[in-house]
Amino acid sequence: MNPFTTLTSKEDLIMKKIYTLGLVISLVILTATSLCFAADYGYKTMTPDMEKALKNRQSRYQQIQSLKQEGVIGENNTGYVTDLKENAAAATLAAAENQDRRVLYEALAEQNKLGSTGLLEIQKAFAYVQSEKAGAGDMVQSSSGDWKKKS
Amino acid sequence: MKPITKAATMLLAVIAITGCTLKAVGDPNRPITINANVVVDIRGLKKTAANIEDMVAQGAVK
């Protein structure tokens, strides 16, 4: 068969069908892959600093929740808590909480080799999760920077 | 469809289906440095973040 002969209209139609089918299959595979396989980020090793940060956060969790309910502190859009009422005790607690969160965020970025850009994405991801987990009445900062009471 | 289009379509289809294998050839004593952008899967990060926050909440001191 001479490869330089032009195709007949029937062959042309078949080729078009194959091409379209290939395109559809590729799109389906790409979509399914992105939907089914989220990257698995996690801590590879637990360092003493990380363990300490985690325990600190667990020990102050109830206190943080109470202050959130009172509207004294809120979850900001960078993955940290903010003192909203200029309350000295709340500010101290928020600073300690943020310090421990930072240890955990940095460890996640470092252990998954995500770099400084990754750290920002980690903070955004945590901010999103904190906002989703916030109870009704908690103050949450939107991505645009506005503070709103979660309904 | 012309034969050249047919051949190109077939080639693209084969590449799409089988994927590509890249081989680097060069002097091992003079390694090439490639600066790659890190791609972050936001959905994966959110899942991890949710797991960690659950761990904090579940281990909270009452």
Backbone of each chain as ProteinMPNN parsed JSONL, in Angstrom:
{"seq_chain_A": "MNPFTTLTSKEDLIMKKIYTLGLVISLVILTATSLCFAADYGYKTMTPDMEKALKNRQSRYQQIQSLKQEGVIGENNTGYVTDLKENAAAATLAAAENQDRRVLYEALAEQNKLGSTGLLEIQKAFAYVQSEKAGAGDMVQSSSGDWKKKS", "coords_chain_A": {"N_chain_A": [[0.842, -1.204, 0.0], [0.591, 2.14, -0.892], [1.813, 4.712, 1.064], [1.403, 7.359, 0.532], [-0.877, 7.812, -0.767], [-4.038, 9.393, -0.978], [-6.633, 9.279, 1.488], [-9.702, 7.454, 1.339], [-13.084, 8.63, 1.465], [-14.433, 7.078, 3.299], [-12.413, 5.924, 4.834], [-11.362, 8.224, 5.816], [-13.428, 9.111, 7.463], [-13.421, 7.07, 9.364], [-10.899, 7.461, 10.538], [-11.292, 9.969, 11.67], [-13.188, 9.315, 13.561], [-11.695, 7.591, 15.193], [-9.783, 9.366, 16.112], [-11.374, 11.198, 17.545], [-12.409, 9.468, 19.488], [-10.059, 8.72, 20.802], [-9.328, 11.169, 21.888], [-11.475, 11.662, 23.624], [-11.189, 9.475, 25.394], [-8.664, 10.07, 26.503], [-9.276, 12.471, 27.832], [-11.157, 11.554, 29.708], [-9.563, 9.794, 31.231], [-7.677, 11.591, 32.266], [-9.335, 13.293, 33.817], [-10.458, 11.45, 35.629], [-8.153, 10.586, 36.932], [-7.268, 12.933, 38.203], [-9.395, 13.308, 39.915], [-9.517, 11.021, 41.522], [-6.99, 10.546, 42.666], [-5.626, 12.183, 45.0], [-2.792, 13.932, 46.079], [-0.705, 12.494, 48.578], [0.048, 13.981, 51.339], [1.941, 14.137, 54.239], [3.256, 13.676, 57.589], [6.487, 12.497, 57.645], [8.351, 11.857, 59.55], [8.238, 12.206, 63.1], [9.351, 14.769, 64.856], [10.901, 15.782, 68.022], [10.225, 18.499, 68.476], [7.947, 18.812, 66.9], [6.222, 16.988, 68.122], [5.964, 18.207, 70.573], [4.752, 20.618, 69.833], [2.331, 19.666, 68.856], [1.221, 18.465, 71.153], [1.024, 20.719, 72.799], [-0.882, 22.167, 71.355], [-3.056, 20.46, 71.569], [-3.487, 20.582, 74.303], [-4.319, 23.197, 74.707], [-6.583, 23.367, 73.226], [-9.392, 23.341, 74.01], [-9.608, 25.768, 75.345], [-9.027, 27.557, 73.304], [-11.213, 27.063, 71.656], [-13.296, 27.998, 73.259], [-12.684, 30.738, 73.421], [-13.004, 31.376, 70.768], [-15.719, 31.003, 70.439], [-16.637, 33.042, 72.034], [-15.952, 35.147, 70.499], [-13.575, 36.39, 70.808], [-11.168, 35.587, 69.746], [-10.264, 34.759, 66.346], [-10.28, 32.722, 63.356], [-7.866, 33.34, 61.037], [-7.158, 34.161, 57.496], [-4.761, 32.978, 56.857], [-4.162, 30.67, 58.083], [-3.777, 30.89, 60.803], [-4.513, 31.991, 64.23], [-6.19, 34.979, 65.296], [-6.119, 37.669, 67.564], [-8.94, 39.388, 68.301], [-10.042, 41.27, 69.949], [-8.231, 42.791, 71.245], [-7.276, 41.708, 73.61], [-5.18, 41.002, 76.21], [-4.54, 38.503, 77.428], [-5.697, 36.73, 75.636], [-4.271, 37.382, 73.379], [-1.726, 36.499, 74.045], [-2.176, 33.778, 74.276], [-2.961, 33.257, 71.638], [-0.609, 33.857, 70.28], [1.086, 31.836, 71.21], [-0.274, 29.593, 70.269], [-0.122, 30.076, 67.512], [2.609, 29.92, 67.125], [3.085, 27.21, 67.591], [1.503, 26.13, 65.55], [2.901, 27.037, 63.367], [5.292, 25.584, 63.557], [4.36, 23.031, 62.924], [3.347, 23.462, 60.32], [5.641, 24.224, 58.919], [7.188, 21.933, 59.179], [5.686, 20.149, 57.707], [5.917, 21.251, 55.143], [8.673, 21.048, 54.783], [9.216, 18.276, 55.092], [7.828, 17.243, 52.97], [9.054, 18.348, 50.899], [8.188, 20.855, 49.802], [8.88, 23.482, 49.708], [9.098, 27.155, 49.939], [6.919, 28.237, 48.609], [5.182, 26.171, 48.813], [4.758, 26.196, 51.548], [3.159, 28.449, 51.868], [0.893, 27.569, 50.524], [0.205, 25.453, 52.161], [-0.508, 26.821, 54.49], [-2.737, 28.183, 53.525], [-4.383, 26.003, 52.967], [-4.807, 24.975, 55.537], [-6.088, 27.164, 56.64], [-8.446, 27.114, 55.192], [-9.525, 24.658, 56.042], [-9.802, 25.143, 58.794], [-11.679, 27.166, 58.67], [-13.822, 25.758, 57.593], [-14.283, 23.941, 59.649], [-15.015, 25.556, 61.683], [-17.265, 26.54, 64.236], [-20.784, 27.516, 64.482], [-21.129, 30.964, 64.865], [-18.484, 31.467, 65.365], [-15.688, 33.593, 64.631], [-14.48, 34.193, 61.423], [-12.03, 34.768, 58.971], [-12.385, 35.876, 55.671], [-11.114, 35.041, 52.339], [-10.777, 37.449, 51.122], [-10.224, 39.097, 53.185], [-12.106, 40.076, 54.925], [-13.794, 39.962, 58.073], [-16.053, 37.644, 59.315], [-18.938, 36.464, 61.027], [-19.429, 33.103, 61.486], [-22.191, 31.414, 60.18]], "CA_chain_A": [[0.0, 0.0, 0.0], [1.364, 3.382, -0.955], [1.382, 5.579, 2.178], [1.15, 8.732, 0.083], [-2.176, 7.957, -1.43], [-5.017, 10.048, -0.104], [-7.607, 8.337, 2.023], [-11.054, 7.554, 0.799], [-13.967, 9.319, 2.408], [-14.78, 6.12, 4.355], [-11.235, 5.846, 5.717], [-11.275, 9.539, 6.453], [-14.441, 9.115, 8.52], [-12.943, 6.155, 10.417], [-9.789, 8.138, 11.217], [-11.875, 11.04, 12.484], [-13.832, 8.662, 14.703], [-10.617, 7.112, 16.076], [-9.18, 10.563, 16.713], [-12.322, 11.712, 18.548], [-12.464, 8.483, 20.573], [-8.795, 8.875, 21.539], [-9.402, 12.437, 22.621], [-12.443, 11.466, 24.712], [-10.576, 8.56, 26.378], [-7.607, 10.824, 27.205], [-9.929, 13.417, 28.758], [-11.763, 10.771, 30.802], [-8.469, 9.305, 32.086], [-7.12, 12.75, 32.98], [-10.304, 13.738, 34.819], [-10.563, 10.414, 36.671], [-6.91, 10.592, 37.704], [-7.232, 14.097, 39.097], [-10.442, 13.184, 40.942], [-9.314, 9.876, 42.418], [-5.694, 10.46, 43.323], [-5.086, 13.397, 45.621], [-1.445, 13.657, 46.605], [-0.739, 12.139, 49.992], [1.042, 14.707, 52.12], [1.85, 13.787, 55.654], [4.529, 13.748, 58.284], [7.295, 11.286, 57.454], [8.907, 11.574, 60.882], [7.739, 13.108, 64.141], [10.492, 15.254, 65.643], [10.463, 16.231, 69.359], [9.584, 19.818, 68.353], [6.602, 18.617, 66.353], [5.429, 16.334, 69.17], [5.696, 19.237, 71.595], [3.778, 21.547, 69.241], [1.051, 18.96, 68.783], [0.7, 18.329, 72.527], [0.64, 22.07, 73.231], [-2.137, 22.523, 70.696], [-4.123, 19.639, 72.158], [-3.762, 21.018, 75.677], [-5.03, 24.492, 74.727], [-7.685, 23.29, 72.257], [-10.685, 23.752, 74.589], [-9.511, 27.196, 75.639], [-9.117, 28.245, 72.001], [-12.598, 26.936, 71.191], [-14.128, 28.9, 74.074], [-12.407, 32.112, 72.99], [-13.593, 31.546, 69.429], [-17.161, 31.126, 70.637], [-16.869, 34.372, 72.618], [-15.592, 36.163, 69.493], [-12.35, 37.08, 71.234], [-10.19, 35.279, 68.7], [-10.865, 34.196, 65.135], [-9.374, 32.036, 62.428], [-7.596, 34.226, 59.9], [-7.071, 33.477, 56.188], [-3.422, 32.44, 56.596], [-3.969, 29.446, 58.869], [-3.423, 31.197, 62.199], [-5.583, 32.66, 64.968], [-5.954, 36.404, 65.519], [-6.818, 38.275, 68.696], [-9.808, 40.393, 67.68], [-10.552, 42.233, 70.938], [-7.062, 43.362, 71.933], [-7.265, 41.133, 74.945], [-3.785, 40.601, 76.437], [-4.456, 37.058, 77.685], [-6.029, 36.053, 74.377], [-3.155, 37.626, 72.45], [-0.623, 35.606, 74.459], [-2.584, 32.416, 73.902], [-2.944, 33.188, 70.169], [0.798, 33.841, 69.851], [1.607, 30.496, 71.502], [-0.937, 28.685, 69.327], [0.434, 30.325, 66.175], [3.987, 29.42, 67.123], [3.009, 25.747, 67.44], [0.99, 25.835, 64.207], [3.992, 27.299, 62.412], [6.22, 24.434, 63.627], [3.728, 21.928, 62.194], [3.259, 23.82, 58.893], [6.996, 24.203, 58.342], [7.621, 20.527, 59.107], [4.945, 19.55, 56.587], [6.542, 21.76, 53.907], [10.036, 20.533, 54.686], [9.234, 16.818, 54.911], [7.265, 16.903, 51.659], [9.857, 19.106, 49.929], [7.28, 21.767, 49.101], [9.5, 24.806, 49.608], [8.413, 28.31, 50.536], [5.61, 28.365, 47.953], [4.373, 25.115, 49.417], [4.374, 26.623, 52.901], [2.01, 29.353, 51.716], [-0.266, 26.738, 50.152], [-0.152, 24.701, 53.371], [-1.216, 27.766, 55.369], [-4.062, 28.415, 52.927], [-5.169, 24.774, 53.132], [-5.212, 24.916, 56.945], [-7.078, 28.234, 56.842], [-9.695, 26.617, 54.615], [-10.037, 23.595, 56.924], [-10.239, 25.795, 60.05], [-12.92, 27.881, 58.37], [-14.862, 24.734, 57.419], [-14.553, 23.296, 60.937], [-15.469, 26.56, 62.656], [-18.651, 26.379, 64.671], [-21.645, 28.681, 64.275], [-20.814, 32.057, 65.794], [-17.031, 31.712, 65.355], [-15.254, 34.608, 63.677], [-13.613, 33.624, 60.385], [-11.636, 35.772, 57.973], [-12.513, 35.37, 54.294], [-9.896, 35.216, 51.541], [-10.635, 38.877, 50.783], [-9.751, 39.795, 54.38], [-13.227, 40.485, 55.787], [-14.127, 39.063, 59.192], [-17.49, 37.362, 59.371], [-19.364, 35.467, 62.007], [-19.925, 31.945, 60.739], [-23.604, 31.128, 60.518]], "C_chain_A": [[0.873, 1.249, 0.0], [0.909, 4.338, 0.145], [1.029, 6.999, 1.746], [-0.14, 8.893, -0.712], [-3.14, 8.619, -0.466], [-6.062, 9.035, 0.326], [-8.953, 8.528, 1.349], [-11.926, 8.214, 1.848], [-14.355, 8.405, 3.573], [-13.642, 6.015, 5.375], [-11.08, 7.144, 6.509], [-12.226, 9.617, 7.652], [-13.994, 8.244, 9.696], [-11.835, 6.818, 11.221], [-10.302, 9.242, 12.146], [-12.514, 10.462, 13.741], [-12.782, 8.193, 15.714], [-10.01, 8.28, 16.832], [-10.076, 11.106, 17.844], [-12.38, 10.788, 19.756], [-11.216, 8.596, 21.455], [-8.804, 10.101, 22.422], [-10.316, 12.296, 23.844], [-11.84, 10.585, 25.806], [-9.506, 9.28, 27.191], [-8.206, 11.768, 28.229], [-10.511, 12.704, 29.962], [-10.682, 10.313, 31.774], [-7.89, 10.457, 32.917], [-8.038, 13.207, 34.108], [-10.374, 12.747, 35.975], [-9.329, 10.417, 37.558], [-6.894, 11.748, 38.688], [-8.272, 13.995, 40.204], [-10.116, 12.115, 41.979], [-8.022, 9.935, 43.217], [-5.212, 11.811, 43.813], [-3.728, 13.028, 46.2], [-1.529, 13.413, 48.108], [0.402, 12.852, 50.721], [0.878, 14.292, 53.576], [3.206, 13.94, 56.289], [5.268, 12.428, 58.123], [7.928, 10.863, 58.789], [8.358, 12.608, 61.865], [8.932, 13.538, 65.005], [9.998, 15.675, 67.041], [9.754, 17.592, 69.323], [8.144, 19.7, 67.865], [5.682, 17.983, 67.399], [5.007, 17.344, 70.23], [4.61, 20.201, 71.09], [2.383, 20.927, 69.211], [0.413, 18.846, 70.17], [0.246, 19.684, 73.066], [-0.719, 22.457, 72.652], [-3.306, 21.744, 71.283], [-4.493, 20.144, 73.548], [-4.502, 22.369, 75.719], [-6.265, 24.509, 73.825], [-9.017, 23.827, 72.812], [-10.724, 25.251, 74.858], [-9.673, 28.032, 74.351], [-10.564, 28.216, 71.5], [-13.517, 27.892, 71.952], [-13.938, 30.344, 73.63], [-12.974, 32.403, 71.598], [-15.093, 31.784, 69.55], [-17.529, 32.503, 71.198], [-16.53, 35.499, 71.64], [-14.327, 36.924, 69.844], [-11.217, 36.809, 70.235], [-10.91, 34.68, 67.496], [-9.808, 33.526, 64.282], [-9.131, 32.955, 61.235], [-7.385, 33.426, 58.606], [-5.665, 32.984, 55.847], [-3.114, 31.23, 57.485], [-3.588, 29.672, 60.32], [-4.63, 31.836, 62.902], [-5.182, 34.113, 65.227], [-6.762, 36.866, 66.722], [-7.634, 39.45, 68.142], [-10.241, 41.492, 68.649], [-9.434, 42.93, 71.715], [-7.029, 42.969, 73.408], [-5.876, 40.533, 75.174], [-3.643, 39.087, 76.621], [-4.71, 36.27, 76.399], [-4.889, 36.207, 73.365], [-1.978, 36.704, 72.762], [-0.923, 34.169, 74.037], [-2.513, 32.228, 72.379], [-1.5, 33.104, 69.663], [1.414, 32.453, 70.058], [1.029, 29.472, 70.522], [-0.33, 28.838, 67.926], [1.86, 29.809, 66.043], [3.994, 27.9, 66.885], [2.479, 25.354, 66.061], [2.103, 25.991, 63.182], [4.994, 26.128, 62.384], [5.656, 23.281, 62.774], [3.653, 22.21, 60.69], [4.635, 23.71, 58.231], [7.512, 22.776, 58.193], [6.952, 19.826, 57.927], [5.57, 19.972, 55.255], [7.91, 21.127, 53.698], [10.047, 19.031, 54.364], [8.655, 16.37, 53.569], [7.945, 17.674, 50.531], [8.998, 20.069, 49.101], [7.809, 23.201, 49.014], [8.66, 25.916, 50.206], [7.04, 28.538, 49.905], [4.65, 27.357, 48.563], [3.897, 25.495, 50.798], [3.15, 27.551, 52.84], [0.746, 28.572, 51.378], [-0.746, 25.916, 51.349], [-0.973, 25.601, 54.29], [-2.629, 28.029, 54.847], [-4.966, 27.209, 53.137], [-5.674, 24.656, 54.575], [-6.265, 25.988, 57.245], [-8.44, 27.782, 56.337], [-10.343, 25.595, 55.556], [-10.551, 24.201, 58.238], [-11.568, 26.515, 59.835], [-14.093, 26.911, 58.213], [-15.271, 24.127, 58.761], [-15.103, 24.272, 61.977], [-16.948, 26.361, 62.987], [-19.455, 27.646, 64.394], [-21.309, 29.742, 65.32], [-19.324, 32.376, 65.856], [-16.697, 32.782, 64.317], [-14.236, 33.983, 62.718], [-13.293, 34.711, 59.364], [-11.729, 35.157, 56.572], [-11.214, 35.613, 53.534], [-9.684, 36.677, 51.153], [-10.212, 39.715, 51.99], [-10.853, 40.249, 55.332], [-13.442, 39.457, 56.899], [-15.634, 38.883, 59.243], [-17.766, 36.323, 60.444], [-19.943, 34.295, 61.234], [-21.348, 31.611, 61.174], [-23.849, 29.625, 60.544]], "O_chain_A": [[1.789, 1.377, 0.813], [-0.255, 4.739, 0.166], [0.424, 7.752, 2.509], [-0.442, 9.96, -1.247], [-3.052, 8.412, 0.745], [-6.338, 8.064, -0.378], [-9.288, 9.608, 0.862], [-11.525, 8.336, 3.006], [-14.579, 8.872, 4.689], [-13.859, 6.017, 6.587], [-10.722, 7.152, 7.687], [-11.867, 10.126, 8.714], [-14.158, 8.613, 10.859], [-11.83, 6.746, 12.45], [-9.806, 9.418, 13.259], [-12.406, 11.024, 14.831], [-12.944, 8.366, 16.921], [-9.756, 8.198, 18.034], [-9.605, 11.426, 18.936], [-12.398, 11.243, 20.9], [-11.302, 8.572, 22.683], [-8.342, 10.068, 23.562], [-9.985, 12.742, 24.942], [-11.956, 10.892, 26.992], [-9.438, 9.13, 28.411], [-7.718, 11.866, 29.355], [-10.386, 13.172, 31.094], [-10.847, 10.423, 32.989], [-7.647, 10.311, 34.115], [-7.581, 13.477, 35.219], [-10.353, 13.134, 37.144], [-9.428, 10.272, 38.777], [-6.553, 11.576, 39.859], [-8.074, 14.523, 41.298], [-10.402, 12.279, 43.165], [-7.966, 9.425, 44.336], [-4.471, 12.503, 43.114], [-3.548, 11.938, 46.743], [-2.318, 14.042, 48.813], [1.547, 12.4, 50.723], [-0.243, 14.122, 54.057], [4.185, 14.287, 55.628], [4.728, 11.365, 58.431], [8.024, 9.677, 59.104], [8.056, 13.741, 61.491], [9.451, 12.746, 65.792], [8.802, 15.9, 67.224], [8.791, 17.808, 70.059], [7.246, 20.39, 68.349], [4.525, 18.377, 67.549], [3.875, 17.342, 70.713], [3.681, 20.55, 71.819], [1.388, 21.589, 69.505], [-0.78, 19.097, 70.339], [-0.797, 19.782, 73.713], [-1.582, 22.995, 73.345], [-4.397, 22.281, 71.473], [-5.663, 20.137, 73.929], [-5.23, 22.644, 76.673], [-6.915, 25.543, 73.677], [-9.679, 24.65, 72.18], [-11.736, 25.914, 74.629], [-10.356, 29.056, 74.329], [-11.074, 29.212, 70.988], [-14.402, 28.516, 71.367], [-14.908, 31.087, 73.479], [-13.37, 33.529, 71.296], [-15.664, 32.637, 68.87], [-18.583, 33.055, 70.885], [-16.791, 36.669, 71.921], [-14.033, 37.968, 69.259], [-10.418, 37.694, 69.928], [-12.021, 34.162, 67.614], [-8.608, 33.734, 64.462], [-10.062, 33.308, 60.511], [-7.424, 32.196, 58.607], [-5.392, 32.615, 54.705], [-1.961, 30.821, 57.621], [-3.126, 28.751, 60.995], [-5.628, 32.174, 62.266], [-4.002, 34.433, 65.36], [-7.929, 36.508, 66.883], [-7.074, 40.391, 67.581], [-10.75, 42.529, 68.223], [-9.687, 43.581, 72.729], [-6.79, 43.784, 74.299], [-5.444, 39.659, 74.423], [-2.747, 38.464, 76.049], [-4.034, 35.281, 76.113], [-4.585, 35.289, 72.602], [-1.319, 36.194, 71.857], [-0.065, 33.453, 73.521], [-2.068, 31.189, 71.89], [-1.211, 32.363, 68.723], [2.157, 31.956, 69.212], [1.74, 28.605, 70.015], [-0.06, 27.848, 67.246], [2.265, 29.325, 64.986], [4.786, 27.379, 66.1], [2.935, 24.376, 65.469], [2.234, 25.192, 62.255], [5.476, 25.738, 61.321], [6.382, 22.646, 62.009], [3.869, 21.311, 59.877], [4.771, 23.173, 57.132], [8.184, 22.445, 57.216], [7.572, 19.015, 57.238], [5.732, 19.152, 54.35], [8.263, 20.725, 52.589], [10.783, 18.576, 53.488], [8.942, 15.274, 53.089], [7.498, 17.665, 49.384], [9.072, 20.092, 47.872], [7.234, 24.034, 48.314], [7.659, 25.675, 50.881], [6.108, 28.979, 50.578], [3.476, 27.644, 48.797], [2.777, 25.168, 51.191], [2.233, 27.446, 53.655], [-0.336, 28.874, 51.882], [-1.945, 25.708, 51.53], [-2.012, 25.188, 54.806], [-3.589, 28.089, 55.616], [-6.15, 27.35, 53.442], [-6.825, 24.284, 54.807], [-7.208, 25.754, 58.0], [-9.463, 28.035, 56.974], [-11.542, 25.655, 55.829], [-11.61, 23.813, 58.732], [-12.458, 26.483, 60.686], [-15.211, 27.198, 58.642], [-16.445, 23.833, 58.989], [-15.596, 23.858, 63.026], [-17.761, 26.054, 62.116], [-18.895, 28.705, 64.111], [-21.219, 29.447, 66.512], [-18.939, 33.438, 66.345], [-17.333, 32.869, 63.266], [-13.274, 33.34, 63.136], [-14.168, 35.472, 58.948], [-11.219, 34.065, 56.323], [-10.322, 36.306, 54.022], [-8.558, 37.099, 50.886], [-9.881, 40.893, 51.849], [-10.569, 40.749, 56.42], [-13.293, 38.252, 56.693], [-16.391, 39.854, 59.217], [-16.955, 35.441, 60.724], [-20.847, 34.472, 60.418], [-21.658, 31.539, 62.362], [-24.969, 29.187, 60.808]]}, "seq_chain_B": "MKPITKAATMLLAVIAITGCTLKAVGDPNRPITINANVVVDIRGLKKTAANIEDMVAQGAVK", "coords_chain_B": {"N_chain_B": [[-8.869, 13.052, 5.202], [-5.406, 13.64, 5.152], [-2.448, 11.616, 4.464], [-0.226, 12.513, 5.971], [-1.42, 13.841, 8.098], [-2.737, 11.744, 9.169], [-0.587, 10.152, 10.014], [0.551, 11.856, 11.935], [-1.53, 12.04, 13.761], [-1.687, 9.408, 14.626], [0.807, 9.17, 15.868], [0.61, 11.047, 17.935], [-1.458, 9.864, 19.374], [-0.255, 7.47, 20.18], [1.77, 8.492, 21.846], [0.198, 9.749, 23.782], [-1.096, 7.582, 24.918], [0.902, 5.745, 25.741], [2.708, 7.313, 27.143], [5.715, 9.213, 27.95], [9.211, 8.532, 27.826], [12.027, 9.883, 29.157], [15.449, 10.283, 28.57], [18.53, 11.173, 29.984], [21.598, 12.112, 28.734], [24.999, 12.354, 29.312], [27.95, 13.783, 30.886], [28.761, 12.189, 33.852], [30.285, 13.357, 35.789], [29.863, 15.984, 35.554], [27.225, 17.06, 36.467], [23.955, 18.058, 35.377], [22.071, 20.813, 36.414], [18.737, 21.106, 37.151], [16.204, 23.352, 37.518], [13.24, 22.865, 38.905], [9.743, 23.528, 38.991], [7.742, 23.273, 41.884], [4.919, 21.36, 42.146], [1.946, 21.702, 43.8], [-0.549, 19.808, 45.265], [-3.547, 20.934, 45.985], [-5.889, 19.792, 46.935], [-4.985, 17.476, 48.138], [-3.469, 18.596, 50.167], [-5.443, 19.869, 51.699], [-6.803, 17.676, 52.631], [-4.853, 16.473, 54.224], [-4.499, 18.543, 56.057], [-7.015, 18.552, 57.286], [-6.964, 16.048, 58.505], [-4.891, 16.401, 60.367], [-5.918, 18.449, 61.971], [-8.114, 17.104, 63.004], [-6.789, 15.26, 64.532], [-5.683, 16.927, 66.451], [-8.006, 17.893, 67.685], [-9.197, 15.514, 68.611], [-7.334, 14.599, 70.412], [-7.473, 16.426, 72.345], [-7.117, 17.949, 75.542], [-9.388, 17.503, 78.056]], "CA_chain_B": [[-7.666, 13.272, 6.018], [-4.214, 13.308, 4.374], [-1.578, 10.654, 5.161], [0.642, 13.179, 6.956], [-2.293, 14.091, 9.248], [-2.994, 10.412, 9.734], [0.627, 9.747, 10.729], [0.695, 12.738, 13.11], [-2.587, 11.644, 14.701], [-1.29, 8.124, 15.204], [1.953, 9.426, 16.738], [0.086, 11.709, 19.136], [-2.245, 8.88, 20.114], [0.697, 6.545, 20.812], [2.42, 9.228, 22.945], [-0.804, 9.964, 24.831], [-1.436, 6.315, 25.579], [2.045, 5.096, 26.399], [3.503, 8.253, 27.937], [7.041, 9.466, 27.392], [10.376, 8.214, 28.647], [13.118, 10.797, 28.822], [16.744, 9.83, 29.048], [19.538, 12.222, 29.939], [22.911, 11.589, 28.389], [26.009, 13.381, 29.578], [29.086, 13.451, 31.736], [28.291, 12.075, 35.247], [31.086, 14.246, 36.648], [29.351, 17.362, 35.389], [25.762, 16.923, 36.447], [23.162, 19.218, 34.956], [21.105, 21.222, 37.444], [17.446, 21.522, 36.582], [15.325, 23.983, 38.507], [11.856, 22.496, 38.586], [8.703, 24.117, 39.842], [7.071, 22.279, 42.721], [3.47, 21.413, 41.965], [1.301, 21.334, 45.059], [-1.929, 19.379, 45.106], [-4.302, 21.633, 47.033], [-6.864, 18.869, 47.523], [-4.211, 16.607, 49.035], [-3.095, 19.398, 51.345], [-6.646, 20.079, 52.526], [-7.085, 16.384, 53.281], [-3.85, 16.34, 55.287], [-4.807, 19.558, 57.071], [-8.204, 18.083, 58.022], [-6.527, 14.929, 59.357], [-4.085, 16.927, 61.482], [-6.825, 19.17, 62.879], [-8.898, 16.071, 63.705], [-5.875, 14.684, 65.537], [-5.577, 17.916, 67.549], [-9.292, 17.933, 68.4], [-9.449, 14.232, 69.3], [-6.397, 14.426, 71.533], [-7.581, 17.602, 73.2], [-7.234, 17.724, 76.991], [-10.714, 17.99, 78.488]], "C_chain_B": [[-6.433, 12.793, 5.246], [-3.304, 12.374, 5.172], [-0.702, 11.293, 6.229], [-0.139, 13.471, 8.243], [-2.556, 12.792, 9.986], [-1.797, 9.978, 10.591], [0.803, 10.552, 12.01], [-0.31, 12.346, 14.185], [-2.211, 10.35, 15.414], [-0.156, 8.314, 16.215], [1.495, 10.049, 18.053], [-0.681, 10.722, 20.009], [-1.326, 7.917, 20.867], [1.366, 7.225, 22.011], [1.446, 9.405, 24.116], [-1.083, 8.699, 25.612], [-0.246, 5.742, 26.36], [2.836, 6.019, 27.309], [4.888, 8.395, 27.33], [8.119, 9.007, 28.372], [11.501, 9.132, 28.206], [14.414, 10.246, 29.385], [17.722, 10.982, 28.932], [20.882, 11.571, 29.649], [23.929, 12.687, 28.657], [27.103, 12.87, 30.478], [28.628, 13.369, 33.188], [29.069, 12.965, 36.209], [30.66, 15.707, 36.542], [27.832, 17.318, 35.318], [25.062, 18.222, 36.05], [22.179, 19.548, 36.071], [19.834, 21.695, 36.75], [16.606, 22.121, 37.695], [13.881, 23.698, 38.122], [10.882, 23.2, 39.521], [8.029, 23.016, 40.629], [5.563, 22.446, 42.533], [2.814, 20.906, 43.242], [-0.152, 20.967, 44.777], [-2.74, 19.939, 46.275], [-5.28, 20.686, 47.734], [-6.182, 17.928, 48.514], [-3.825, 17.331, 50.305], [-4.278, 19.602, 52.279], [-6.993, 18.812, 53.305], [-6.123, 16.185, 54.467], [-4.153, 17.302, 56.428], [-5.992, 19.106, 57.932], [-7.824, 16.952, 58.973], [-5.761, 15.436, 60.582], [-4.98, 17.659, 62.479], [-7.725, 18.201, 63.648], [-8.072, 15.473, 64.836], [-5.752, 15.63, 66.741], [-6.852, 17.888, 68.388], [-9.54, 16.661, 69.208], [-8.529, 14.025, 70.51], [-6.456, 15.57, 72.518], [-7.771, 17.22, 74.671], [-8.552, 18.331, 77.446], [-10.63, 18.701, 79.824]], "O_chain_B": [[-6.414, 11.67, 4.743], [-3.37, 12.336, 6.401], [-0.458, 10.692, 7.275], [0.405, 13.364, 9.342], [-2.595, 12.731, 11.215], [-1.953, 9.509, 11.718], [1.161, 10.0, 13.05], [0.015, 12.321, 15.373], [-2.387, 10.208, 16.624], [-0.155, 7.699, 17.282], [1.924, 9.645, 19.134], [-0.565, 10.745, 21.234], [-1.57, 7.587, 22.028], [1.514, 6.614, 23.069], [1.813, 9.235, 25.279], [-1.283, 8.739, 26.826], [-0.392, 5.312, 27.504], [3.571, 5.54, 28.172], [5.197, 7.771, 26.315], [7.948, 9.088, 29.589], [11.88, 9.157, 27.035], [14.47, 9.798, 30.531], [17.754, 11.685, 27.922], [21.242, 10.575, 30.277], [23.723, 13.834, 28.26], [27.175, 11.682, 30.792], [28.149, 14.367, 33.727], [28.593, 13.291, 37.296], [31.058, 16.546, 37.349], [27.234, 17.511, 34.259], [25.523, 19.323, 36.353], [21.526, 18.654, 36.611], [19.863, 22.568, 35.883], [16.331, 21.464, 38.699], [13.37, 24.228, 37.134], [11.177, 23.43, 40.694], [7.771, 21.937, 40.095], [5.01, 23.527, 42.735], [3.104, 19.802, 43.702], [-0.886, 21.719, 44.136], [-2.627, 19.47, 47.407], [-5.478, 20.758, 48.946], [-6.721, 17.622, 49.578], [-3.85, 16.753, 51.392], [-4.138, 19.517, 53.499], [-7.412, 18.861, 54.461], [-6.531, 15.785, 55.557], [-4.077, 16.941, 57.602], [-5.974, 19.259, 59.153], [-8.3, 16.9, 60.107], [-5.966, 14.952, 61.695], [-4.819, 17.508, 63.69], [-8.06, 18.447, 64.807], [-8.569, 15.217, 65.933], [-5.722, 15.192, 67.891], [-6.806, 17.862, 69.618], [-10.026, 16.715, 70.338], [-8.893, 13.373, 71.488], [-5.615, 15.686, 73.409], [-8.499, 16.28, 74.991], [-8.804, 19.52, 77.248], [-11.645, 19.173, 80.337]]}, "name": "protein", "num_of_chains": 2, "seq": "MNPFTTLTSKEDLIMKKIYTLGLVISLVILTATSLCFAADYGYKTMTPDMEKALKNRQSRYQQIQSLKQEGVIGENNTGYVTDLKENAAAATLAAAENQDRRVLYEALAEQNKLGSTGLLEIQKAFAYVQSEKAGAGDMVQSSSGDWKKKSMKPITKAATMLLAVIAITGCTLKAVGDPNRPITINANVVVDIRGLKKTAANIEDMVAQGAVK"}
